[in-house]
């Protein structure tokens, strides 16, 4: 392509304002040879011509100062219109480098720079859109020289330069990128020079325009562009007069996304920048609190002096004295910043999640009560993080959880301002939702929060219907620590409840055991002991007794009483309760009667209760009633266990009392009665050996008695005279009659089912071989042998087996399977004491007895 020229041989382009006319005017100031050389194909010649243009413009300013401005306008117009805007590549390249020479020549005159810089920059910047990489390269070179010449004057166009450099950071040509990097360094150097100049009011360029560009560019996925943005944010944040902290919400999300980039160098740069930003936020909070401005003023309006907000210690005059702190003007919107953090609290990237939690921890420390409205949102992310697979995340989450819980503990919720209120129902819903988590640490964290919420607002927490469901689910947890923590919460709820609420809570626990027999077997003892440890054992047992007395499922009631009785005898938590029963003072008598009503569901438990209370005469009367009921293998196994317990330290007082049969005549009768009930087994041998030791020491009873011997006996009779023992015995017979009717109903229903199965040719459960029966202890095996004529079915005497009987909850299969034939019929007779007739029918149960008075 032939380059166009004017009549005088000056090169002219195809620009809209150029042409021969402007070329002729320029030729009068710049030699034609120089202008021709500007369009040469060789770079060095074009560069030499640009230097000549720079020299000529300088001479014009010195030799013809009045005419120079007008001539410079013509020269710039020629270079732009005839060369830079030309379609010929060499013309564009020469024009760009010549514009840089003109800029350097006029750089010593601020007025000329102000007048001509826009007309120089605009055409240069437009060349960055050129598809020719050479045009972009020479435009970068020209812009570098222009920037170097005018220095800080170019900062008014900083947003445009920033946008161009951002695009050039990903240019396809390496030469263009290298040139852009040089320009980028120069621009940073110029910005840094202004650190000490613009301290309180930076007005070199429009921050709003820059932030619009930054907000758009920070969404990029290119690591090079991201690295470019991080570097520039570092530079601008180091400028005292540039307040970017107030606009952090416009780029904070992008920086957290940068943390998840695959580029290691970018992640390190971003982490350093975020750390610096967080430090600046902390510094700003501290300064504003001391000055009583911004965030400090907001805190003072919310909490006043009582909240620990320091009084202002500095004033505006310090700014005039040169002590102005840039952070004091920052607007800190913690709510907006927190909203940005929330999505990153649960991301899989370790660095991103850990940094987000660290920021959240600092926000809780700095903003304090202002973070309370976000408690539910925070816990929704923090509770799962307590069980994160990475230890770093767990540690950060534990810190967040601890800080938030401490904040709630120290805050008077009733005195909070409206927009800092803690939404307890929302927090409770979040915690209860995470109680179903599979992670142990999360479940433990939820229980800790339920404790805290109950302490702060028990009326709100208890009113939630889902609370007890979640807590009781924790009682079935496979992890013992979760069970114990859940029990502590149940105890706390019960301790702060009235009597009706307490009884309802204990009834709920019993229903849980009735529904989940597996839980009763595996964790029943732990749950009951922990409850007695946290609450009054007497209150717990009284409440359980009231519920079990009316329990329709007789098999469950018997099993539950057996467990409660074993715990009462053996548990260290029940020492005081056992002592009260043994002393049998007024309170002990009332407790005895209250427990006896439900303990009647288990004959051995009722007998044990009498032994603890030293009511040996009534205990002997109980044993005598056993002749009226079927002696099952289950009963014999329980007697076997009781004999073993009689050898424990708990009953040491009872063994010592055997040495004084004159004072405790019925004790010896009780033990001999047990011996008569037992088949000859290991338990039989143990008890016989014990009683043999006593009988061999019969000569001791011939020793003289002390004067207070008879008074002690009279005192015990006086203490027990107020208890209606006959009514208690009648109640025991009535309850046991219900159990026997239930066993009969179960056997009858089972027999009918077996007959139907036989008619259909199906095998019956009773046809199983004896080898399938559960293995019994040695003593129990002897008992089974002693009752072999009863033709026990497979299934044996397993206490606590599930009941499916009809008629108000009968005994379970284990109890029914232990039937040893049909008991003989007895005619009706009066009860051994009392004034009412108790008619005993053929089933041995009779009509309900009169109610037993409660002490």
C-alpha positions, 0 to 999 in steps of 0.5 A: 500500500502506497503511503499518501503525501501532501504536495510538499511531500509530507505524509498525510493519513485518512483522518477526518480532520487531517489532510494536506492543509494541516500537513503544510502547516506542520511542515513549516515547523518540523522538517519534512524529512523528520515527518517522513522518517516517523513513518519509516518501517524501521523502528529505530528510525521512527524512534530517532524522528520522535526524538527530533519532534521532542527537540523541535517542540522544546525549541519552539517553547523557548524561541517562540513562547507566544506562538508555541501553544498554537503550533503545538495544537496543530502538531498534535492534531496532525500526529493524531489525525494524519498518523495515529488514525491512519490505516497504514501501520507504520503511520500509526506506530510513528504517530504514537511515538511522536505523541509521546515525544510531544508530551515529554517536551511540554511536561515542564509546563503544567498549563500545557499539560492540562490543556493538551493531555486529553487530546494526546491520551484519547487517541493513544488509549483508543489504539488498545482496541486494535487487533494488531498486536504491534499497535497495542505494543506501541500504544503501550510504549507511547502511554508509558512515555506519556505517563513518565513525562507527566507523572501525577497529572495522568492520575486523573485518568487512572480508572481508564488506565486501570481498566486498560492494564487489567485487559493487557494483563491477559493479552495474547502477545507476550511483548504487549504483556511485558510492556504493560507490566512496565507501565503498571510498575510506573503507575504504582510508583507514581501512586505511591509517591502521593502517600504523604501528599493526600492524607485526608482528602484524595481527589486525584481520580474518581473513587466511584468510577474506579470502584465500578470498574473493580466490582466488574473486573473482580468477577474474572476467573483468569488468575493473571487478572486476579493477581493484577487486582490483588496487587493494585488493591494492596497499593491503594489500601496503603494510600492514607487518603484513599478510603476503600474500607468503607466500600469493602462490600464491593470487592470482599466476595471476589477476594474470598473467591480468589482464595479458592484459586488453583494458583498458589501464588495468587492464594498467598497474595490474597490471604495477605491482603485479607489479613491486612484488611481485617487488621485495618477493620480492627484498627478502625473500630479501636480508633472510632471507639476512642474518638466516639465517632462512626462505630463508636458513636453507634455503640454509645447510642446503643449501650452507653457507658455501661457497655464498656465503651470508652469515652472519647479521648481525642478530638477534631483538633488532632486532625488539624495538628497532623494526627488525623487517623484515616480509619476514623472516617471508615464506615463499618457495616458489619451486617453487610460484611457478614452477609458476604461471609456466610456462603464461604462458611461451608465451602469445601476449600480449606483455606477459604472456609478457615479464613471466613471463620477467622473473620467471623471470630473477629467480627464477634469480638469487635461488633459484639451485640451487633452480631446477636441477630445473626446467631441462628445463621452463624450456628447453621454453619458453625455447628456442622463445622465442629465435626469437619474432617480438617482439624484447622476447621474444627479449631476455628469453629470451636473458637467461633462457637465459644465466642458466640456462647460467651457473648450470649451469656454476658448479654442481658437479653431484656436490655437489648435494643430492637435491632440487636435482639437475639431471635431465640425461636430461630436459634432454637429451630436451628439447634434442634435441626442439627440435633439429628446430625450424624456427627457426635461433635455437632450433637454435643454442640447442639446440647450445649446450646440448648443448655445455654438457651434454657438458662437465658430464656427457659420459658421460650425453650420449654414452650417448643414442642420439638425440644423434648423429642430432640432431647429424648432422641439423644438419650438413645444415642450410641455415644455415652457422652451424648446421653449424659449431656442429654440427661443433664439437660433433662435434669436442668429442665426438670429442676426448673419446672413445677411439680406437674411439669416435673411429673410429666417429664418423668412420664415422658421418660418412662414412655420412651423406655416403654417404646424402646425396650432396647434402650431400657436394656442397654442404657436404662441404668445409665439414664436412671443413675444420671437423673438421680445424680442431677436431681433428687433421687427421692423426687425421681423415684416418687414420680416414676412410682406414681406413673408406674402404679397406673401403668397399663402394660404390666410387663413393662411396669414389672420390668421397670420396677425391677430395674429401679429396685436394682439401682436403688439397692446398688447405686452409690447415688442412692446412699442417702435414700437408702439411709432414709428408708433404713432409719424409717423416720417420718419422711422415710415412712412416707417414701416407703408407702409411695414406692410400695404402691408401684413396687408391688408390680415386682414381688422381689422388688417389694420384698427388697424394699421391706428389707431396706426399710427393716419392715421384716414382719411385713416382708415375711407376710409378703412371702407368705402370699407367694403360696397363692400365686404361681412361682415362675422361673422369672420369680426364682431368677430374681430371688437368686439375684437378691440372695447374691445382693444380700451378700453385698456391703449394702445389706451388711446391717442386715447380716449383723442383725441376724446375730440378734434374732430376738430383736429381729425375729421376722428377719430370720423367718424371711430368709428361711422363707426365701430358702424354702422357695429356692430350688437347690442351687448355688443361691440356695447353698449361699443362703443356707451357709449364711443361716447355718453360721447364725444357727451355730451361734445360738448360745449368744442369744442367752446373753443378758440384754441391755436396758434399752433393748425393749425400748428400741423394739417399742420405738420401732413399733411406735414408728410403724404403727401409723402405716396400714400394713394390712392395706399395703398387703391387700394392694400387693395381692391385688396387683399380683392378681392382675399380673396373673390374669394377664399371664393367663390371658396371654397363654390362652391367646397363645394356645388359640394361635397355636391351634390355628397354626396346627390346623393350617399345617404350620409349625408352632412356636412351642415345637422348638427344641430345648436347645434353642432356649436361652442359656440360664445361669447355673442357679436358674438352670437348677430352678428350671429343673425343679419346675420341669413338670411345668413344661416350659415353652421355648423362650424361657423366663426372660425378664422384660420381654415384650408383651403382646397380651390383651386386657390392660397390658399383661405379662410378656411371653417370658413371663407367660412361658414360665407358667407351671400349670394351672393353680388350684382354685381357692374359696373366698376368705377374708384378708388377714387384717383390716375390716373389709371383706376381700373376696378371692375368686377362682383366678386368685385375683379378686376385686380391687382392694381399698386404696392404700393411704399415702403418707 
